[in-house]
Amino acid sequence: MKSSRCLVPAISLFLFCLVQLLYAAPPRTISYQGYLQDETGKPVTVPTSLTFRLYSTSSGVGPVWTESRSVTPANGVYSVGLGQTSPLPTPFNRQYYLGVQAGVDPELRPLQMLMAVPYALHAGCYPGDMLNCYSGPPETMNVGLCKAGVRTCTPDGSGFGTCVGEFAPNCNGTCLDFSSNVANCGACGTVCSFANATPACQNSTCVMASCTAGWGNCDGNSANGCETNISTSVTNCGSCRTTCNKTNGTPFCTGGVCNILCNTGWANCDGTLANGCETSLNSTANCGYCGNDCSSINGASSCTNGVCGIVCYHNYANCDGNVANGCEVNLLSNVNHCGTCATACSVRPNATSYCSGGACGLACKSGYGNCNDNWADGCETSLSSAYNCGGCGIWCLGPLNTCIDGECVSPLL
């Protein structure tokens, strides 16, 4: 149990003694008021035994007067009339020191100094003495940040100084730290609030602690909070001042990530958003779509409106119409496209077709000849007969009248 002393008892004593002085009689009782709190700082409200002692010296040795009383504090505050059960020492014409003890707790130190001039008493103190002081309602002390302060006796013992260290209720009966309370920042009821942000109170000033995910304070003005949606802003995509590239396309931002919708005829072939749609789809290397390389085999390639084309070199042609394999036909030697596309050299009996210099020709197979000079029927003559032995019009006569392997021989040999 702790007994807290305050200035009130001293004031009561002073007034009482003035009354006694008017009647020119020694004081019989002294009005005393105090405050009791328990070990946790809560005010005491139950009956409590108190012992009061007067000492002639500040050392607190050998009391000259003792009185025990039972009090029932109201929210810790109690009042008693000292001297009601044990007469005060007489004559009461010197300096005394008052000690108060609650229950079996040690007597409070330092002692309170009482000063008297003949019969007129007034409150004094012993230099260095300290008293608890609290201006708020007793029931609020030690609740939250509320706490009592201390008044210290002046060096000349004339009285106690101002209350130091007290934290009394400052907002609707509660003690709040205005320096860091976001609901009461700098003053009671000043609420810290910012759009799309987590507020904080620092040194009694509202500040933004952080932006809500997906938002940024890109203009640097805390008054409008985190005003920018960095999940969709093409000029602040993912973070402030991160601009999505718009080269040859329309940029957009989704989930804080840049992307781009390319204009017609352009593409992002390198997959890098930083340079936008960097590739023209009217180029021979990327014609119509990325990676479509127009062939230049035997010709000069081109790309028009995203479609590959080719101009063939002399005597070459794109006979299959497929630009991908370029000008695939040599018109000077191709028997299926001799001189021009789709001009195929004719096939005749016992003959081989060929194309030379862009003109078709026939060559007789071994053992046959075009003896009638008519290529329409091919190589119609066998060169193994006695009349065309090894060549047209070569006859085998006389004893050499037999043709074997293109040579005339005698059957008798």
C-alpha positions as CSV (number, residue, x, y, z in Angstrom):
1,M,0.0,0.0,0.0
2,K,1.3,3.5,-0.8
3,S,0.1,6.7,0.7
4,S,0.6,9.7,-1.6
5,R,0.8,13.2,-0.1
6,C,-0.3,16.4,-1.9
7,L,-0.6,20.1,-1.3
8,V,-4.2,19.9,-0.1
9,P,-3.3,18.8,3.5
10,A,-1.0,21.7,3.9
11,I,-3.6,24.2,2.7
12,S,-6.2,22.7,5.1
13,L,-3.8,22.9,8.0
14,F,-3.0,26.5,7.2
15,L,-6.7,27.6,7.1
16,F,-7.5,25.7,10.3
17,C,-4.7,27.3,12.2
18,L,-5.7,30.8,11.2
19,V,-9.1,30.1,12.7
20,Q,-7.5,29.0,15.9
21,L,-5.4,32.2,15.9
22,L,-8.5,34.3,15.8
23,Y,-9.8,32.6,18.9
24,A,-6.4,32.9,20.6
25,A,-6.5,29.3,21.6
26,P,-4.0,26.4,21.0
27,P,-5.1,24.0,18.2
28,R,-6.8,20.8,19.2
29,T,-7.0,19.1,15.8
30,I,-5.3,19.5,12.4
31,S,-7.3,18.8,9.2
32,Y,-5.3,16.4,7.0
33,Q,-6.1,15.1,3.6
34,G,-4.2,12.5,1.5
35,Y,-4.3,10.0,-1.3
36,L,-3.8,6.2,-1.2
37,Q,-2.9,3.9,-4.1
38,D,-1.9,0.2,-4.2
39,E,1.3,-1.4,-5.7
40,T,-0.2,-1.3,-9.2
41,G,-1.0,2.5,-8.9
42,K,-4.8,2.0,-8.6
43,P,-6.6,4.1,-6.0
44,V,-7.6,2.4,-2.7
45,T,-11.3,2.3,-1.9
46,V,-11.4,-0.2,1.0
47,P,-11.0,0.5,4.8
48,T,-7.4,1.0,5.6
49,S,-5.5,1.5,8.8
50,L,-3.2,4.6,9.0
51,T,-0.8,5.7,11.7
52,F,0.3,9.3,12.0
53,R,3.3,10.4,14.0
54,L,4.9,13.8,14.8
55,Y,8.6,14.2,15.2
56,S,10.6,17.0,16.6
57,T,13.4,16.4,14.1
58,S,13.5,15.5,10.4
59,S,15.4,12.3,11.2
60,G,12.1,10.6,12.2
61,V,13.5,9.2,15.5
62,G,11.4,9.2,18.7
63,P,7.9,10.4,17.8
64,V,6.4,12.9,20.2
65,W,2.9,12.1,19.2
66,T,1.2,9.0,17.6
67,E,-2.4,8.4,16.5
68,S,-3.9,5.4,14.6
69,R,-7.0,5.8,12.4
70,S,-9.0,3.7,10.0
71,V,-10.1,5.5,6.8
72,T,-12.2,4.5,3.8
73,P,-10.9,6.5,0.8
74,A,-13.1,7.6,-2.0
75,N,-11.1,6.8,-5.1
76,G,-8.0,7.0,-3.0
77,V,-8.8,10.4,-1.4
78,Y,-9.3,10.5,2.4
79,S,-9.6,13.2,5.1
80,V,-9.0,13.0,8.9
81,G,-8.8,15.3,11.8
82,L,-5.5,14.7,13.6
83,G,-5.7,14.9,17.4
84,Q,-9.2,13.6,17.7
85,T,-8.2,10.5,19.6
86,S,-4.8,11.4,20.9
87,P,-4.3,15.1,21.9
88,L,-1.7,17.0,20.0
89,P,1.5,18.0,21.9
90,T,1.2,21.3,23.8
91,P,2.3,24.0,23.6
92,F,2.2,23.7,19.7
93,N,4.7,26.4,19.2
94,R,7.7,24.8,17.4
95,Q,8.5,23.0,14.1
96,Y,7.3,19.4,13.8
97,Y,7.6,16.7,11.2
98,L,4.7,14.5,10.2
99,G,5.0,10.9,9.2
100,V,2.3,8.7,7.7
101,Q,2.3,4.9,7.7
102,A,-0.3,2.7,5.8
103,G,-0.9,-0.7,7.5
104,V,2.3,-2.6,8.0
105,D,4.1,-0.7,5.1
106,P,7.1,1.4,6.0
107,E,6.4,5.0,7.1
108,L,6.6,7.4,4.1
109,R,9.8,9.4,3.7
110,P,10.7,12.2,3.6
111,L,8.6,13.5,6.5
112,Q,6.3,16.5,6.0
113,M,7.5,19.6,7.8
114,L,4.9,21.6,9.9
115,M,5.8,25.1,11.0
116,A,4.1,27.0,13.8
117,V,4.3,30.6,15.1
118,P,2.9,30.7,18.6
119,Y,-0.5,29.1,17.7
120,A,-0.6,30.0,14.0
121,L,0.5,27.0,11.9
122,H,1.3,27.0,8.2
123,A,2.6,24.4,5.8
124,G,6.3,24.2,5.2
125,C,8.7,21.6,3.9
126,Y,12.1,20.2,4.4
127,P,14.5,21.1,1.5
128,G,14.6,18.2,-0.8
129,D,11.3,16.7,0.3
130,M,9.2,15.4,-2.6
131,L,5.4,15.1,-2.9
132,N,3.4,13.3,-5.6
133,C,1.1,15.6,-7.6
134,Y,-1.7,14.8,-10.0
135,S,-4.3,17.2,-11.4
136,G,-6.5,14.7,-13.1
137,P,-9.3,12.6,-11.5
138,P,-7.8,10.2,-9.0
139,E,-9.3,7.2,-10.8
140,T,-7.4,8.0,-14.0
141,M,-3.9,7.9,-12.5
142,N,-1.7,5.1,-13.8
143,V,-4.3,4.3,-16.4
144,G,-2.7,4.1,-19.8
145,L,-0.1,7.0,-20.0
146,C,-1.6,8.9,-17.0
147,K,0.8,9.2,-14.2
148,A,1.6,11.5,-11.2
149,G,4.4,14.0,-11.2
150,V,6.6,15.2,-8.3
151,R,6.9,18.5,-6.5
152,T,10.2,19.2,-4.7
153,C,10.6,21.4,-1.6
154,T,12.5,24.6,-2.3
155,P,16.0,25.0,-0.8
156,D,14.7,27.6,1.7
157,G,11.9,25.2,2.8
158,S,9.3,27.8,2.0
159,G,7.2,25.4,0.0
160,F,7.0,22.9,-2.9
161,G,7.8,23.8,-6.5
162,T,5.8,23.1,-9.6
163,C,4.6,19.7,-10.6
164,V,7.2,17.9,-12.8
165,G,6.6,14.8,-14.8
166,E,2.9,14.7,-14.5
167,F,0.8,13.3,-17.4
168,A,-2.8,14.2,-16.8
169,P,-5.8,13.4,-19.1
170,N,-5.6,15.4,-22.3
171,C,-8.3,13.9,-24.5
172,N,-11.8,13.0,-23.2
173,G,-10.6,11.8,-19.8
174,T,-7.6,9.7,-21.2
175,C,-3.9,10.3,-21.5
176,L,-2.7,10.1,-25.1
177,D,0.7,10.5,-26.7
178,F,-0.1,13.1,-29.4
179,S,3.3,12.6,-30.9
180,S,2.6,9.1,-32.3
181,N,-1.2,8.5,-32.1
182,V,-2.7,8.3,-35.6
183,A,-6.2,9.0,-34.2
184,N,-5.0,12.0,-32.2
185,C,-1.9,13.3,-33.9
186,G,-0.7,16.6,-32.4
187,A,-4.1,17.2,-30.8
188,C,-7.2,15.4,-29.5
189,G,-9.3,14.2,-32.5
190,T,-6.8,15.0,-35.2
191,V,-7.0,11.8,-37.3
192,C,-4.2,10.9,-39.8
193,S,-5.7,9.8,-43.1
194,F,-4.3,9.6,-46.6
195,A,-5.9,8.2,-49.8
196,N,-4.6,4.7,-50.7
197,A,-2.0,4.8,-48.0
198,T,-1.1,3.7,-44.4
199,P,-0.8,6.7,-42.2
200,A,1.6,7.4,-39.3
201,C,2.0,10.1,-36.7
202,Q,5.6,11.2,-36.2
203,N,6.5,14.0,-33.8
204,S,2.9,15.1,-33.7
205,T,2.7,15.4,-37.5
206,C,0.7,13.2,-39.8
207,V,2.8,11.4,-42.5
208,M,2.3,8.6,-44.9
209,A,4.0,5.4,-43.8
210,S,3.5,3.5,-47.0
211,C,1.3,3.3,-50.1
212,T,-1.3,0.6,-50.5
213,A,-0.2,-2.1,-52.9
214,G,-0.8,-1.0,-56.4
215,W,-0.7,2.7,-55.6
216,G,2.1,5.3,-55.6
217,N,2.7,8.9,-54.5
218,C,4.1,9.9,-57.9
219,D,3.5,13.7,-57.6
220,G,5.2,13.8,-54.2
221,N,2.3,15.6,-52.6
222,S,1.1,13.8,-49.4
223,A,-2.0,16.0,-49.3
224,N,-3.7,13.8,-52.0
225,G,-2.2,10.6,-50.7
226,C,-1.0,7.9,-53.0
227,E,-2.9,9.3,-56.0
228,T,-1.5,7.1,-58.8
229,N,-2.7,3.6,-59.7
230,I,0.6,2.1,-60.7
231,S,-1.1,-1.1,-61.8
232,T,-2.7,0.5,-64.8
233,S,-0.9,3.8,-65.5
234,V,1.2,3.7,-68.6
235,T,3.4,6.6,-67.3
236,N,3.9,5.0,-63.9
237,C,3.7,1.3,-64.5
238,G,4.8,-0.8,-61.5
239,S,6.5,2.2,-60.0
240,C,6.5,6.0,-60.3
241,R,8.0,7.5,-63.5
242,T,8.3,4.1,-65.2
243,T,6.8,4.9,-68.7
244,C,5.7,2.1,-71.0
245,N,7.3,2.5,-74.5
246,K,4.9,3.5,-77.2
247,T,7.2,3.2,-80.3
248,N,5.0,2.1,-83.3
249,G,2.2,1.0,-81.0
250,T,-0.3,1.7,-78.2
251,P,1.1,0.9,-74.7
252,F,-0.9,-0.4,-71.8
253,C,-0.2,-1.4,-68.2
254,T,-1.7,-4.5,-66.6
255,G,-0.9,-5.5,-63.0
256,G,2.1,-3.1,-63.0
257,V,3.6,-4.7,-66.1
258,C,4.1,-2.8,-69.4
259,N,2.8,-4.2,-72.7
260,I,2.1,-2.8,-76.1
261,L,-0.4,-3.3,-79.0
262,C,1.6,-2.8,-82.2
263,N,0.4,-0.7,-85.0
264,T,-0.4,-2.4,-88.3
265,G,2.8,-3.4,-90.2
266,W,4.9,-3.4,-87.0
267,A,5.9,-6.1,-84.5
268,N,7.9,-6.6,-81.3
269,C,10.1,-9.3,-82.8
270,D,12.9,-9.0,-80.2
271,G,10.5,-9.4,-77.3
272,T,11.9,-6.4,-75.6
273,L,9.3,-3.9,-74.4
274,A,11.8,-1.1,-73.8
275,N,12.1,-0.4,-77.6
276,G,8.4,-0.9,-78.4
277,C,7.4,-2.4,-81.8
278,E,10.8,-2.1,-83.3
279,T,10.4,-4.2,-86.4
280,S,8.7,-3.3,-89.7
281,L,6.8,-6.3,-91.2
282,N,7.4,-4.9,-94.7
283,S,11.0,-5.9,-94.6
284,T,12.4,-9.0,-96.4
285,A,13.7,-10.4,-93.1
286,N,10.3,-10.1,-91.4
287,C,7.7,-10.0,-94.1
288,G,4.2,-10.1,-92.7
289,Y,5.3,-11.7,-89.4
290,C,8.4,-12.0,-87.3
291,G,11.1,-14.3,-88.8
292,N,9.5,-14.6,-92.3
293,D,12.6,-14.2,-94.4
294,C,11.8,-13.7,-98.1
295,S,14.0,-16.0,-100.2
296,S,16.5,-14.5,-102.7
297,I,17.6,-17.7,-104.4
298,N,18.4,-16.9,-108.0
299,G,16.7,-13.5,-107.7
300,A,16.2,-10.3,-105.9
301,S,13.6,-10.6,-103.0
302,S,11.1,-8.0,-102.0
303,C,8.3,-7.5,-99.4
304,T,5.2,-5.5,-100.2
305,N,2.3,-5.0,-97.7
306,G,3.6,-8.0,-95.7
307,V,3.8,-10.3,-98.7
308,C,7.1,-11.7,-100.1
309,G,8.0,-11.2,-103.7
310,I,11.0,-12.0,-106.0
311,V,12.4,-10.7,-109.3
312,C,14.2,-13.6,-111.0
313,Y,17.6,-13.4,-112.5
314,H,17.9,-13.9,-116.4
315,N,17.1,-17.5,-117.5
316,Y,15.7,-18.4,-114.0
317,A,12.0,-18.5,-113.1
318,N,9.7,-19.1,-110.1
319,C,7.7,-21.8,-111.9
320,D,6.1,-23.4,-108.8
321,G,4.8,-20.0,-107.5
322,N,6.4,-20.5,-104.1
323,V,8.5,-17.5,-103.1
324,A,10.0,-19.5,-100.2
325,N,12.3,-21.4,-102.5
326,G,13.0,-18.5,-104.8
327,C,13.6,-18.8,-108.5
328,E,14.0,-22.6,-108.5
329,V,14.1,-23.3,-112.2
330,N,17.0,-22.9,-114.7
331,L,15.1,-22.3,-118.0
332,L,18.2,-23.2,-120.0
333,S,18.4,-26.8,-118.9
334,N,15.2,-27.9,-117.2
335,V,13.3,-30.5,-119.4
336,N,10.0,-29.6,-117.7
337,H,10.4,-25.9,-118.0
338,C,12.6,-25.4,-121.1
339,G,12.8,-21.8,-122.1
340,T,9.7,-20.9,-120.2
341,C,7.8,-22.3,-117.3
342,A,5.6,-25.4,-118.1
343,T,7.3,-25.9,-121.4
344,A,8.2,-29.6,-121.1
345,C,10.4,-31.4,-123.7
346,S,8.5,-34.2,-125.4
347,V,9.2,-37.9,-124.8
348,R,9.6,-40.1,-127.9
349,P,10.2,-43.8,-128.4
350,N,13.7,-45.0,-127.9
351,A,14.9,-41.4,-127.3
352,T,16.0,-39.3,-124.3
353,S,14.7,-35.7,-124.1
354,Y,17.0,-32.8,-123.0
355,C,17.0,-29.0,-122.7
356,S,19.9,-27.0,-123.9
357,G,20.1,-23.3,-124.2
358,G,16.4,-23.1,-123.5
359,A,15.5,-25.4,-126.4
360,C,14.3,-29.0,-126.3
361,G,16.1,-31.8,-128.1
362,L,16.2,-35.6,-128.4
363,A,19.0,-38.1,-128.3
364,C,18.5,-41.7,-129.5
365,K,19.2,-44.4,-127.0
366,S,22.0,-46.8,-127.7
367,G,21.1,-49.2,-130.6
368,Y,18.5,-47.0,-132.1
369,G,18.5,-44.3,-134.7
370,N,16.2,-41.6,-136.3
371,C,16.8,-42.9,-139.8
372,N,13.7,-41.2,-141.3
373,D,14.7,-37.8,-139.9
374,N,11.3,-37.5,-138.3
375,W,11.4,-36.9,-134.5
376,A,7.7,-37.4,-134.2
377,D,8.1,-41.1,-134.1
378,G,11.4,-40.9,-132.2
379,C,14.3,-43.2,-132.9
380,E,12.2,-45.7,-134.9
381,T,15.1,-47.8,-136.4
382,S,17.0,-50.5,-134.7
383,L,20.7,-50.3,-135.6
384,S,21.1,-54.1,-135.4
385,S,19.6,-54.9,-138.8
386,A,21.6,-55.8,-142.0
387,Y,20.3,-52.7,-143.6
388,N,21.1,-50.3,-140.7
389,C,24.0,-52.0,-138.9
390,G,25.5,-49.7,-136.4
391,G,24.0,-46.6,-138.2
392,C,21.3,-45.6,-140.6
393,G,21.7,-46.9,-144.1
394,I,24.7,-49.2,-143.4
395,W,24.1,-52.5,-145.2
396,C,25.8,-55.8,-144.7
397,L,26.4,-57.3,-148.2
398,G,28.1,-60.4,-149.6
399,P,29.7,-62.8,-147.2
400,L,29.4,-60.1,-144.4
401,N,25.6,-60.1,-144.5
402,T,24.9,-60.5,-140.8
403,C,24.8,-57.6,-138.3
404,I,25.9,-58.4,-134.8
405,D,26.2,-55.7,-132.1
406,G,26.2,-53.0,-134.8
407,E,28.9,-54.6,-137.0
408,C,28.6,-56.6,-140.2
409,V,30.1,-60.2,-139.9
410,S,30.1,-63.4,-142.0
411,P,27.9,-66.1,-140.6
412,L,30.6,-68.6,-141.8
413,L,33.2,-67.3,-139.4
